[in-house]
């Protein structure tokens, strides 16, 4: 039987930890989008060296586990004299990881924009950078929103890994409460419920955004 008294008593502690999880997710989302955008543009660059840099970043991140990337940043960088602390290490690892997946999504969106539109913009006197910013990217991002949204949902769940570097978010809070309550089922059940709330709310909001964009494109 569930110990409802324990659930009611400790739920506020987990709810407070959920706010930190959300904060980590949103900051990582922002930087992950920026990393992805830069990497996508690098991979589409006519410059071979820039394409190589963008391709290497996407390849190395997508080819290695997020947990290993997290440990490299948190435990490895201090050996080089760079100590970011748990919060910044967690955010950087998550942002770099989701950025690599966003890069392919954004690149696909850019490629989907008809080349004639870019040529038309160039014929109006726009430079490549201005045409990309005003004409191509707005359309590409609209196309990429469903996949970017899916990456964000995955990112929210991946924040649980930062508990391994002592960042007291939702998962680590649940683990610590288990140490004092000896109620693992109740603690992890509440954590799972709160993760589900976060991801479901995000999915619903993204669904509404996709619907709105679809209506505007008609």
C-alpha positions in Angstrom: 0.0 0.0 0.0 1.1 3.5 -0.7 2.1 5.6 2.2 0.0 8.7 1.4 1.2 10.5 4.5 4.7 10.4 3.2 3.7 11.5 -0.2 1.7 14.5 1.1 4.5 15.5 3.5 7.4 15.3 1.0 5.7 16.4 -2.2 6.5 20.1 -1.6 10.2 19.3 -1.5 10.1 17.5 -4.8 8.0 20.2 -6.3 10.6 22.8 -5.3 13.3 20.6 -6.9 11.1 20.4 -10.1 11.5 24.2 -10.4 15.3 23.7 -10.6 14.8 20.9 -13.2 12.7 23.3 -15.3 15.3 26.1 -14.9 18.1 23.7 -16.1 15.9 22.6 -19.0 15.0 26.1 -20.2 18.6 27.4 -20.0 19.9 24.3 -21.8 17.1 24.7 -24.4 18.2 28.3 -25.2 21.9 27.4 -25.5 21.1 24.2 -27.2 19.2 26.0 -29.9 22.0 28.5 -30.4 24.6 25.7 -30.6 22.4 23.8 -33.1 21.8 26.9 -35.2 25.5 27.7 -35.4 26.4 24.1 -36.2 23.7 23.8 -38.9 25.0 27.0 -40.6 28.6 25.6 -40.3 27.6 22.4 -42.0 26.0 24.3 -44.8 28.9 26.7 -45.3 30.7 26.8 -48.6 33.9 26.8 -46.6 35.3 23.3 -46.2 37.0 24.0 -42.9 33.8 25.3 -41.4 31.8 22.3 -42.7 34.4 20.1 -41.1 34.1 21.8 -37.7 30.3 21.7 -37.7 30.3 18.1 -38.9 32.8 17.0 -36.2 30.8 18.6 -33.4 27.6 16.9 -34.5 29.4 13.6 -35.0 31.3 13.5 -31.7 28.3 14.5 -29.6 25.8 12.1 -31.4 28.3 9.2 -31.2 29.0 9.4 -27.4 26.6 9.0 -24.4 25.4 12.1 -22.7 26.6 10.7 -19.3 30.2 10.5 -20.6 30.0 14.0 -21.9 28.7 15.2 -18.6 31.5 13.5 -16.7 34.1 14.9 -19.2 32.9 18.4 -18.5 32.4 18.1 -14.7 35.4 15.8 -13.8 37.7 16.3 -16.8 37.8 20.1 -17.3 39.1 20.8 -13.8 42.2 18.9 -14.7 42.7 21.6 -17.4 42.1 24.4 -14.8 38.4 24.9 -15.8 36.0 24.3 -13.0 32.5 25.2 -13.9 30.7 23.7 -10.9 27.7 21.4 -11.0 25.1 23.8 -12.4 27.1 25.2 -15.3 28.6 21.8 -16.1 25.2 20.3 -16.3 23.7 23.0 -18.4 26.7 23.0 -20.8 26.6 19.2 -21.2 22.9 19.2 -21.9 23.1 22.2 -24.2 25.9 20.7 -26.3 24.1 17.4 -26.5 20.8 18.7 -27.6 22.5 21.3 -29.8 24.0 18.5 -31.9 20.5 17.0 -32.5 19.0 20.4 -33.1 21.7 21.1 -35.7 20.5 18.3 -38.0 16.9 19.3 -37.4 17.6 23.0 -38.3 19.8 22.0 -41.3 16.9 19.9 -42.6 14.6 22.8 -42.2 17.0 25.1 -44.1 17.4 22.6 -46.9 13.6 22.3 -47.2 13.2 26.0 -48.1 13.1 26.3 -52.0 16.4 27.6 -53.3 14.4 30.0 -55.6 13.5 32.1 -52.5 17.1 32.6 -51.7 17.9 33.5 -55.3 15.0 36.0 -55.3 16.3 37.6 -52.1 19.8 37.9 -53.6 18.3 39.5 -56.7 16.7 42.1 -54.5 20.2 43.1 -53.3 20.3 41.1 -50.0 23.6 39.6 -49.0 23.8 35.9 -48.1 23.7 36.6 -44.3 20.7 38.9 -44.6 18.8 36.6 -46.9 19.4 33.7 -44.6 18.3 35.7 -41.6 15.2 37.3 -43.1 14.0 34.8 -45.7 15.3 31.3 -45.0 15.7 30.9 -41.3 12.1 32.0 -40.4 10.7 29.4 -42.7 13.2 26.7 -41.7 12.4 27.2 -38.0 8.7 26.8 -38.6 9.3 23.5 -40.4 11.7 22.3 -37.7 9.5 23.2 -34.7 7.9 19.7 -34.3 11.3 18.0 -34.2 12.8 20.7 -32.0 10.0 20.3 -29.6 10.6 16.6 -29.4 14.2 17.3 -28.6 13.1 19.6 -25.8 10.9 16.9 -24.3 13.9 14.5 -24.4 16.0 17.2 -22.8 13.7 17.5 -19.8 14.0 13.8 -19.1 17.8 13.9 -19.6 18.1 16.5 -16.8 17.9 13.5 -14.5 21.5 12.6 -15.4 22.8 15.8 -13.7 22.0 14.2 -10.4 25.2 12.2 -10.9 27.3 15.4 -10.5 25.6 16.4 -7.2 23.2 18.9 -8.8 20.2 18.7 -6.5 17.4 18.6 -9.1 14.3 16.3 -9.0 16.0 12.9 -9.3 18.7 13.6 -6.7 16.1 15.1 -4.3 14.1 11.9 -4.6 17.2 9.8 -3.9 18.1 11.9 -0.8 14.6 11.7 0.6 14.7 7.9 0.2 17.7 7.9 2.5 15.6 9.5 5.3 12.2 7.9 4.6 13.1 4.4 3.3 10.2 4.8 0.9 11.7 4.4 -2.6 8.5 3.5 -4.3 6.7 6.6 -3.1 9.6 9.0 -3.8 10.3 7.7 -7.3 6.6 7.6 -8.1 6.3 11.3 -7.2 9.4 12.1 -9.2 8.0 10.2 -12.2 4.7 12.0 -11.8 6.4 15.4 -11.8 8.5 14.6 -14.9 5.3 13.4 -16.6 3.6 16.8 -15.8 6.6 18.7 -17.2 6.8 16.7 -20.4 3.1 16.5 -21.0 2.6 20.3 -20.5 5.5 20.9 -22.9 4.0 18.6 -25.5 0.6 20.3 -25.2 2.0 23.7 -25.6 4.1 22.6 -28.6 1.0 21.0 -30.1 -0.8 24.3 -29.9 2.1 26.2 -31.4 2.3 23.7 -34.3 -1.4 24.1 -34.9 -1.1 27.9 -35.0 1.8 27.8 -37.4 -0.1 25.4 -39.6 -3.0 27.7 -39.8 -0.8 30.7 -40.6 0.9 28.8 -43.4 -2.4 28.1 -45.2 
